[in-house]
Amino acid sequence: MMRMLAWVVLGSTAAVATACATYTACLDDARAIVANMTVEAMAAQMTQLDIGQVLNSDLTLNEAQVEAYATLGIGSYLNSPFAGGPKGATYGWNATEWRAILTRIQAIHKKIDGHPILFGLDSVHGANYVANAVLFPHQINAGASFNRRLVHELGYYTARDTVAAGIPWIFGPILDVTSHKAWPRVYETFGEDPYLVTQMASQIVHGLQDNHTIAACFKHFIGYAATPSGHDRDPITLSDYEILNYYMPPFKAAIDAGALSGMMNYVSLNGVPMGANRKMLVDLLRGALAFEGMLVTDWGVIDDLAAFHHVAATEEEAVQLALNETSIDMSMDATHTRFIDHAVALVHSATIPKQRLALAAERIIALKLHLKLYETPVPGADSVPRVGDADSIQSALAMARESIVLVQNRGNVLPLHSSSAPSLLLTGPSLDSIGHLCGGWSLGWQGTSGNAMFPHGRSVLAAFQARLGNVTHATDVTTALAMTTVAEYTVVVLGEGPYAEKPGDIDDLSLPLDQLLYVRSLATTPTKIILVLLQGRPRLLHDLPALVHAIVHAGLPCEMGGDAIVDILLGVISPSGRLPITYPRSPSDANVVHYHPQDHGCRVGSLFGECLHQWPFGAGLSYTRFQYHGAHAALAKDALQLTVTVANVGATSGDEVVLIFLKEATRQRHVPEAKRLVFFDKVRLAPGDSTTVRATLSLQTLGSYFGPVGETPIKSPLEGVFTVQFTIAPCDVDPTLCVTLTTAAKKKKSLVFEGPDVLLA
């Protein structure tokens, strides 16, 4: 018997489950509810609208419009009214203001429709649309930290501060595996490595969902980041091997961690738009990965089948294609309700079965039941006082510190010391802008510049001033050039202004020319230049590394980034971040990843050789020195046992990221990768201390998927000769950190040609 709660549903009192223990149990209860719904009500539950559709120009609630949508039975709203930028002097609603609006919307829907609405928000680095919430570093920085615990905390505080606003559904994490470094969404990802992204996927989903009544929404299923040009939303071409081994694992990890919802992407994959892609959204997602949760489109995806992809002639045909060919449950129409009309007409004409709408409505209602929205439609009241608290500030600071990567330190110019202040010059276009530390998706979709709207952090300039007092700084090249004649050290803060998605497309990955020229001018003086790069993607530096002494890749550390950068530069802590991407040296390297096929290479001189890069995946320096010894790999039964001892032989405490790669000598069914990351750990060591890192990895885990897409994903175990590499450097640099092994030989199937007879001339 269902637990009872009286809600007025379509004019009658309905029995609604109030505490189903699991999402699967909620599905059972949802079926009973949906069985009594009309086709119109089902289609309305499947429709999601932008909150701007129910707000007046002064951001007060248009209650008449809410009533109209409640009469239709709209199932969901999304977004912040400030996504497009500030309204006057206001940059966002705080948790209390959000709750007031949502309380009224929920009350109207309860009175008229009987079902709570499900509100979703892009909280992608903290609750970035909730005023006074701490904005965390972006996911690219989280990946650079190589710290699983901090990624779990990122999920925890993001969920806590979002649900404090009464919002129980988060459009994240972003589980795309980036490749082309010009892509404007690089900074939203954990990096280029499938294993790294997979590990962080599990951590952040648990962080989001384990301690809060909130639903994570993994995105953007699948292959979205594999743009060949670096432009957003370009068509994608991928083999089954690439899909299964590079792009599927993070989503599988999220599903295994219990992610309650997912979002598909905008693009076409192998010529089939994702909004009509049965192979990906039915065979792979629902079949092979057994995902039972609710699937939402991205913005306007179904409309795009006609307007953008041209695989449908009309909107109605686009809806037909999406519903017949995919497992989409909710359409993010955002600005209109025509999906309802089209879906209902298609059912009435028997073009799509009623059960297709019922199945989607069941998953939507089940999610609402699981989130207890029928009992508490505006959850999270107990979290309101905690938004912006000291715990979240400290967590964001810790991640910012651990994500900053020192990639060059010629002459050990860093760390600076407090006594350096009289001979220190600060300059650069991003020196005094928290907005540049935060990038896109910060208060607004495209981000913002300046400092006033960020209550918790300090710009790099302000952080230096807080630490050293009245530090000399210059904003223009003429003044800076004059000052560098007496400044022993010049810190230049460069990078990108904020951007997001398609507006962030660029045709030239180079650092902006005016910034290149600025540094070249400064380099004509005797000052020692320290570059700090604030950027969401690795801009090409050309000759700058040869002209400067130190380079700090800070990424987008956001509000606490100013303090974290100064902590690194002044040696308060030793840098421990590692690049989660391969940093390209030239435009031709922009799409090269460290796990590229072994038969991929570039021209080196007149020969075919390894592609050059500015810095490899995993690069990063420290102020102390770590030494590896005792690297050992052994086969035991069906597993690989790994051990290596790491010692801090320097003079300061520090964290070391231990990266272990694997390279197969041969692989018959697909060209093997140059190397694959198979394990990482992060250890903290005081001077003179050492620790032994151990890992046991099954040969099954170390194997590969060979498909095809849609079959149950089972890896073929690792076989043959392979090398375990305990360093990012090639094995010839230090052969003691590489171990070559051979698995037990297994009988190979004979290759039999079964085609037609061929006359060989």
N, C-alpha and C positions, 0 to 999 in steps of 0.2 A: 504494500500500500504506500502511495506517495505521501511525503510530508506535505502538509497543506498550508497554503497561503492564499488569501483571497485577493485577486487582482481582477479588475474589470477587463475582460478580453472580448472585444467585438460584441459588446452589449450583454455579456453574460458572465457570471462568476465562474472562474476557471480554477481547477486544481493545478497548482504549480509546485513542482519540486523545489524545496528551499535549501537543501543541504546535501545534494548528491555528492558522494565522497570523491568520485573520480570523474574525469571528463567522459569516460566511456559510460559510466552510470548516468551521467547527465544526458547523453545521447538517447538512452532509453526513455527518460522522462520527456525529452524534447519531442520524440516521435508521437507521444500521446497528445501533446499540445498542438503540434502541426497537423495532426489528423483532423482537427476541428477548424483549421484555417481555410479560407478561400484562396483561390489562385492569386487573386489580387493582393491579399495579405502576404502571401509567400513572396511574391515579386517585390513588394515594398520592403520586406525585411532584408532583401538582397541588395537594396539601394543605399548608397552612402553619399551624403552631401557635405559640402564645405560649410563651416559654421557661418561664413559670411552671408550665406543665403537667408539666415534668420536674424541678422543684426541690422539695425538702423545705421545711418551714416555717423552718428555719434557713439556707436558701439553699444547702445542700449538694445535690449532684446525686443525684436519685433514679434510680439506674442501672437498676433493674428497669423503671421506666417508660420510660426511653430504649430499653431492649431491646425492650419491647413495641411502641413506635413504629417502631423499626428493623425489626422483624419485619413490620410493615405496609408499610414502605418509604416512610415520610413523607419528603417532599422538602425541607422548609424549616421553619425556626424564625425567630422575630422577637422584638424588644422587649427592654427591660431589666427585670429584676425590681424595679428601683427607680423605674419609671415612675409607680407609684402613690404614691410618697413614700419617705422614708428607712425603713430597717429598723433600729430602735434608733438608734444613733449613726452608722450607716453610710449614706452618701448615694449610693454607687455603687461599682462595681468599677473598679480601675485596669486598664491594658492587660494586665499580667501575670496578674491574677486572671481577667479575661475569657478569656485564652488557655488557662488551666488548665481551665476548664469546657468550652470548645469543643474542646480537644484530646481530652478524654475522650468527649464526645458523638460527635465524628467517628470516634474509634477504635471505638466500639460500632457505629456505622452501617457502617463499613467491614467489620467482622467479620461482621455479620449480613446486611446488605442489599447491601453492595458499592458503593453510591453515596455520595459525600459529600453532606452536607446543605448547603443554601445559607442562610446566616444574614443577615437584613436588620435594619437599625436606622435609626431616625429621627435622623440626624445633620443638623440643619437650620441650625445656626449654629456650626460647629465640631463636634467630636465630643462633643456635649452629654450623652451617657450614658457617657462614659469619664472616670473620675476623674483629675484632674490635667491633662487636656487643656485648652487655652485655649479659653474660650467667646467666640466672635466676636460682633459686633453682629448683630442679626437682619437678614433680607433687606430689610426696609423701610429700614433704615439704609444697607445696601449700595446700594439704589436712590438714596437721598438723596446718596450720595457722587458719583454720576455718574462714577465712576472704574472703567473696564473692567479695568484691571490689578489693582486691589484685589479685584474680584469674582473674577477668575481665581485670585488667591491664596487667597481664601476657600475656593474649591473645592479647591485643592491641599492646604491644611492640614487641611481637613475629611476629605479622603480619607486623607491620611497618618496622622492620629491614629486614624481609625476602623479602618483595616486593621492598625494596630499592635495593636489588640485582637483580631485574627484574624477580623475581620468584613469581607467583601469586597463587600457590597451596601448601598448607601445610599439610603434613601427620600427622595430629593431630587434636583434642586431643585424648589421650589414655583414653578410657572409660571402660577398663576392671576393674572388681571388684575383687581385689586380695583375696586369701584365704590362700594358703600354703605359709608360710613365707620364705621358701627356694627358691621360684621361682625367677629366676634372673631378672625378670622384675617388681618386687614389686615396686621399686623406680619410675617407669614410671607411676604408677597409683596414683589416689587420695586417695587410702586406701581400707579398707575391707568393708566399710559400703555402702550399696546400696543408702541410702538416701543422704549421704554425697557426693558420686560420682555423683549422679543425680543433686544435687544442683550446684556443680562445673561445670558439663557438660554444663548446660545452660549458666552460666557466661562466660566460656572461649570461647564458640562458638560465643556469642555476641561480646566479646572482639576481637576475630579474624576477624569477618566479618563486623561488623557494621560501622567501620570507614575507611575501606580499600577495594579496589577492589581485594579481595582475597577469595579463597575458602578454608574453613576448610574441613578436611577429618577425620571423626570419625573412630576410630579403637579400637580393632580388633573384628568385629562382628562375632560371639557372643559366650561367654562361654570360651574364650581362657585361661583365668587365672585360671580356676578351675582344675588345675593339681592335681591329687591325690598324686603324689610323690614329687612335688616341682621342677621337671625337666621340662625344656622348651619343648613345642610341644608334650607333652604326650597326648595320647587319653583321651577324656573327657566323663564322664557319668553324665547326669543331668536329673532330672525329669522336666516335663512341669512346675510344680509349681516353681521350682528353676529358670528355664530360665525366666519365666514371672515376678517373684517378685524380684529376685536378680540381674539378668544380663541384662534384657531388659530395665529397667527404665532409665539408663543413656543414652542409644541410643535413646530412645523415646524423652527424653528431648532435645538432640542435634537436632533431626529432627524437633521437635516443635520450636526450636530456629532458624531454617532455615539453618542448615548445608547443604552445596551444594554437598557434596560428602561423600563417605564412603569407608572403606577398610575391606574386610573380612580376616579371619585368616587362619593359616596353618593346624589346627588340625582336627581330626575326632571327631564328637560329636554323642554319642550314636551309634557308629559304622559307621557313614556316614561322609566322609571327607567334610569339609566346601566347597571345590571347586566343590562338586557335590551334595550339600545339598538343595534340593527343599524346604523342610519344613522350613528351616531357611531363605534362600535367596529369596524365592518367596512367600510362604505362610505368613511368619512372616514379613519380611522386606518390600516387595512391597505390600503385601496384608493388613495385620493387621495394620502395621505402616504407610502405604501409602507413603513410601519414593519414591520420583520422581527423586532424584538426581543421579549422576553418581557413579557407584560402580566399584572399582578397586580391583584386587587381591593383595595379598602380594607377595613377591619375589618368583617367580617360582612355584606358587601354582598349576597351571594347569599341568605343567610337573610332579609335585609330585603325581598326581593321578595315574600315571603309575610307576614312579621311587621310590616312598616312600610308598604310601598307597596301591598300588597293586590292585586297583579297575579297572584299565584299562590296556590292554595288550600293547598298543602302544601310542605314542604321539598323533596321530590322533584320536584314540579312547578317549583319555583324553580330547581333545578339544571338541569332540562330546558330551561327558558326561557333561562337564562344560557348554556348550552352551544350551544343551537341558534341563538340570536339574536346572540351576540357572539363576539369573538375572545379572550376571557379564557383565560389559560393556567394561572394559579394562584389558588386560592381562599384568602383570608386568613380561614379559619374561626376560628382563634385558640384556641378552647376545646373543640373536638370534632372527631371524624373522620367524621361522618356523610356528608360529601360523598363519601367513597370508596364507601360502601354505595349511595348514590343513583346515582352515576355508573355504577357497575358494573351495577346493576339496569337502568338505562336502556339500556345497551349490549346486555345480554342480551335485553331485550324489543324490541330493534331500534327503540327510540324515538329514540336518537341513534346515529350510526355510530361504530364503533370508531376509525375514522380521525380523528374529532374529538379523541378523547383522545390519540391518537398524535401528532397535530400539536402539541398543547400540551406533551406530554412531550418532544418533540424540541426545542422552543424552550427548555425548562427545562434539559435535559441539555446543549444547545449552550452555554448561558450558563455552566454549571459547567465545561465543557471550556475555554471561552474564558478563564475566570478561573483555569484550571490547578488546580482544586480536586482533581482526581484525583491530581495530583502533590504538591501542597502544600495539604492541606485546611484548615490554619490558617495563612494567609499573613501577611506583614508583620512577621516577627521582627526584621528590620533596622531597623524604624521605632520599636521600643519605646523605645530610649534618647532619642529625639527628642521624645517627647510632652511638651508644656509647655515647650519650649525657647525661647530668647531670640528666635529668628527668628519664631516664631508669635506671641509676645507683641508684638513690634514691628509685625507685620502687623495684628494686631487693634487695636493702638493707633492705627495710621495710619488704618484704616477708621473707627474711632470718631471721631477728630478730623475727618476729612473728611465725616462724615455729620451732624454737628451743625449745625443751621440757626438762624441768628440772624434772627428774623422781625420784631423791633421793637427800636429803639435810640434812643428819644426823648432828645434833648439829648446824644447821644453819651455816655451814661452808661457804656457799655462801650467799651474794656476798663477793668477795675479795675487798680490797681497795688499792688505789694507794700506800699507805704506806707499803703494803705487799711486794713490789718489792724486798727488800733486803733479804727476807726470802722465796722467791718463786723460784721453779725449774720447768722448762718446759722440757718435754721429750715425747717420743713416736714416732712410725714410720710414723705417718701422720702429725706430728707437722709442717713440713715445706714443704707442698705440696698442691698447689691449685688444682692440678689434682685429689688428693684424696678428696678434698671438692666437686668436680664436678662429679666424677664418669663417667659412660659410656655416649655415645652420646654427647661428649664434644670435639669439633674440629674433632675428629675421632669417628668412630662407637664404638670402644672398649675404648674410652677415652685415656687419657695420664697422665703421672706423671710429677711432676716438676712445675715450676712457670713461666718461661720465656715467654711462649706462651699465657699467660693470661694477657692482658694489664690493666685490670681495678681493679683487686682485690689484696688481700694480703693473704698470708698463715697465720695460727694462730700465728706462731712465729713472722712473720713480723708485724702483727697487735699488738701483745704485745709490740714489740720493738718500734713501732710508738707511743704507748700510755705511756709506762713506761721507755723507754730508754734501756740501756744495761741489759736485763734480763738474768739471768743464765739459760743455757739450756745444755742438754746432749743428745747425740745420741746413746750411748751404755750403757748396763746394768752396767758394772763395774764402769764407771764414775758416772752414775746416783746414784748407791748405795752409793758411797762415798759422794756425794753431799746431799743426803736425810738426812744424819745425822745432817746437819745444816739447812736444809730447813724445815720451818714449814708447807709449802704447796707445793705439787707437782701436777702439771697439766699434765696428761698423755693423749695424743691424739692417740687414737687407731681406728681400723676399717678395712675396706676393700680397696684394690686397685680397680681401675676401671674395669668394665666388662659390657657386654651387651649380651642379648639373650642367645642362646645355649652355647657359650663359658663360660658363667657365672654359669653353672650348678655346684652344689656341692652335695656331699653325706653326709656331716656332717655340720649341721647348727652352730656348736660351733664356737666361736671366735677362730681364728688360735691359735694353741697351744703355739707358741713362745710368743704371746701377753699375753695369760693367765699366762704363767710362769713369764713373765716380771713383771706383776702387783703383782703377789704373792711374788716375790723377794722384790719389793719395799715395800710391806706391812709388811715386817719383821722389818722395821725401824719405828721410831716414827712419821714420816711425815704424814700429813693429805692428802690423795690422792683424787684428783678430776679427774674423768674419763670423757673425751669427746669422744663420739662415732661418727665417720664419717662412715656411712654405708648405703647401699641401701636396706638392709633387716635386720631384727632384729636378730643378731647373739646371740646364747646362751652364757650367761655370767657365768654360773655355780656358783662358790663360790665368785665371785668378788664383788657383792653387799654387802656381809657381811664384806669384807676386806677394802672397801673404804668408804669415807665420803659422796661424792657427785657424781652423775652421770648425765651428760648432753647428751641427745640424740639429736645430731645435724642433723642426716640424711645426705642429700647431698645438702647443701645450696649454693654451687658453688662459683662464683667469690667473692661475697660480704660476704661469710660465715665466713672468718677469722675475719673481723671487727665485724660481728654480734655476733660471739661467745665471743669475748673479751668484747663487750658491755654487754653481759649477765653476764659473769664471774665477771666483775668489778662493776656490779650494775648500769651501765649507764641507762639501762632499766630493767624492771622486766620481767622475762620470761612469755610468754602467750601461747606458743604452747601446743597442746594436741595430744596425740598419735592417729593417724588415723587407727591404727591396734591394735590388741591384741598382746602384747609382750610375747612370749612363755618362759616357764621356762625349759622345757625338750623337747626332740625330739618328744614325743607322743603328745605334745600340738601344734605342728607346723601348723596343719591344722584346729585349732579351732578358730572360730570367735564368737563375742559376741552375735550374733543373731542365734546361733545354736538351733536346735529343743530342746524342753523341755525334751524329752526322751533320749537326748544324755548326757552322763556323763562319769566320770572316777572313778577309784577305789581310794577312800580316806580312808586309813586304810584298814579295811575289808569291807567297805560299798561302796555303789554307791553314788557318790556325784559330785559336781561341779568341773570341770577341773581346775587345778591350772594354774596360769600364773604368769609371772614376774611382769607385770603391765597390767591393763585392758585397753581396748579401751577407749579413752577419758582422760586417766591419764595425769597429768601435774601439777607441783607446781608453786607457785609464791613467790615473796619476800614480798608481802603484804598478807592480809588475807581477804577473802570474806565471807560474811554471807548471807544465804538465809532465808527468812521468807515469810509468807503469801502465801505459795504455794496453788493454788486453781485451780480446774478443775470442769467444769460444762457442762452439756448437754443443748443445746439450739437448738430446731428444729432438723436439721440434721447435727449439727456441734458440735465440742468440743471446748470450750473456756478455754484457759489456761492463768494463770497469776502467776508470782512469782517476788518478790522484792529481788534485790541483792544489798548489801551494802558493801562498802570497809571500813572495821573496822581496817585496818592496818595503817602503818605510811608512805607508799609510794604509788604513783599512779600506776595503773596497769590495764591490760585488763583481763576480765574474759570471758571464753567461757561457755555459758549456754547451757547445753545439756538436752533434754527432751526425755525420753523413754516411750514406752508403752508395757505392757505385758498382753496378753489375758489369762484368767483363763482356758478357754476351746475353742476349735474350731473343729467342727465336720469334716470338709472336708480335713483338713491337720493339722498335729501336729503343735501347735503354737510355735513361737520362744521364747527363754528365755527372750529376750526383743528386741525391735526394736527402733532405733533412728527415731523420727518423727519430730524433730525440733531442730534447733540450732541458736544461735545468739552470737555475740561478742560485749561486752560493755566495754567502757573505763571509769574508775572512779577514781577521786582524793580521797585522804584520807577523810573519813567522808561523802562522797557522796553516794547516792543510786539511783537506777532506777528500774522501774517496767517493766519487759519484758512481753509482751502480744502476744498471737497467737490464731488465730481461724482456726481450721482445720476441714474440712468436714469429716463426717463419711465415705463417699465414698473414699476420699483420704486415710483415715486410714485403709481401708479394704485391701483385697487381690485379686489377679487374680487367678482364678482356671482353666482357659484354656478351651479347649486345645489350644496349640500353633497353630496360624494361624487364629483363630477367632479374631474379633475386640476386642482389650484389654479393657474390662470394669471390674472394680473392684466390687466385692461384698462388700457392706458396712460393717463396723465394727459392730458386734452384740455381745450381751451377757455381761458378767462380764469382766472388764479389770482394770488394775492399771496403772495410770500415775506416772512416776518416774522422779522427778526433780533432780536427782543425779546419778552419776555412781556407787555409793555404793549400796549394798543391802538395801532393805527397813527397815530391822531390825536395821540398824545402826542409822538411823534417820527417824522414822515413819512419822514425820511431813512433810517430803518431798515426800510422796507418797499418792496418792488419788485413792480410788477404786470406780468405778462407774458401773452402769448397764444400757445398752440401753433398750429402750422399747421393750418388748417381741413381737416377730412376730411368726405367725403360721408356724410351721415346717411341711414340707412335710413328710408323712409317708414313711418309708423305706419298700419297697415291694420287696421280692425276686422273681425274674422272671426266675430263672434257672430251670434245670430239677429236677424232684422229687428225693429226696435223702433219702435212707433208713438209719435211725438213729438207731444204735445198742445200 
